[in-house]
Amino acid sequence: MPTVFRHEGYRFFFYSNEGDPREPVHVHVMKDRSEAKFWVEPEVRLERTAGFEARTLRRLAEVVTVNRERIKEAWHGHFGG
């Protein structure tokens, strides 16, 4: 599970076994026992969550949006293509 970056105690990461065929570019966010998954392309949007409240999800979506290129570079560096 490569960590892309950490922000205010949240861990932004990928699972190395992202399906076959591989899912589109996305990032998982975890803090304590809560987790969310955001699609990065074609635009940032929440795919699912467990434990985060709506206000936190809006903030996390902003962090993903600001770091979108960084996430995409890390994704392609890890998975290729």
C-alpha positions in Angstrom: 0.0 0.0 0.0 2.2 2.9 -1.2 1.6 6.1 0.6 1.4 9.1 -1.8 1.4 11.7 0.9 0.1 12.6 4.4 -1.9 15.7 5.2 -3.1 16.7 8.7 -3.0 13.2 9.9 -4.8 11.7 6.9 -2.9 9.1 4.8 -3.4 9.3 1.0 -2.5 5.9 -0.6 -3.1 3.2 -3.2 -3.7 -0.5 -2.7 -1.2 -2.4 -4.8 -3.8 -5.0 -6.0 -6.2 -2.5 -7.6 -8.2 -5.1 -9.6 -7.9 -6.9 -12.9 -8.4 -5.0 -15.1 -7.0 -2.2 -13.1 -9.4 0.5 -12.0 -9.0 4.1 -13.2 -6.8 6.5 -11.3 -8.0 7.0 -7.7 -6.7 7.4 -4.2 -7.8 6.1 -0.8 -7.7 8.3 2.3 -7.5 6.9 5.8 -7.4 8.2 9.3 -8.0 6.2 12.4 -10.7 3.7 11.3 -12.3 5.8 8.6 -11.6 5.4 4.9 -12.7 7.0 1.7 -12.0 6.4 -2.0 -11.9 9.2 -4.5 -11.8 8.9 -8.3 -9.2 11.4 -9.7 -10.2 11.3 -13.4 -12.0 12.7 -15.3 -12.8 14.9 -12.2 -12.3 14.4 -8.5 -15.4 12.7 -7.0 -16.1 10.5 -4.0 -16.6 6.8 -4.8 -17.3 5.5 -1.3 -16.7 6.2 2.4 -16.8 4.5 5.7 -16.8 6.7 8.8 -16.1 10.2 7.5 -18.7 12.9 7.9 -19.8 15.1 5.0 -17.9 18.1 6.1 -14.6 16.1 6.3 -15.3 14.5 2.9 -15.6 18.0 1.3 -12.3 19.0 2.8 -10.7 15.8 1.7 -12.0 16.3 -1.9 -10.4 19.7 -1.9 -7.0 18.2 -0.8 -7.3 15.5 -3.5 -8.1 18.2 -6.1 -5.1 20.4 -5.1 -2.9 17.3 -5.2 -4.4 15.8 -8.3 -1.3 15.9 -10.5 0.9 14.5 -7.7 -1.6 11.6 -7.2 -1.6 10.9 -11.0 2.2 10.9 -11.2 2.5 8.6 -8.2 -0.2 6.3 -9.7 1.5 6.0 -13.1 4.9 5.7 -11.4 3.7 2.8 -9.3 1.4 1.0 -11.8 3.0 2.1 -15.1 1.4 3.7 -18.1 
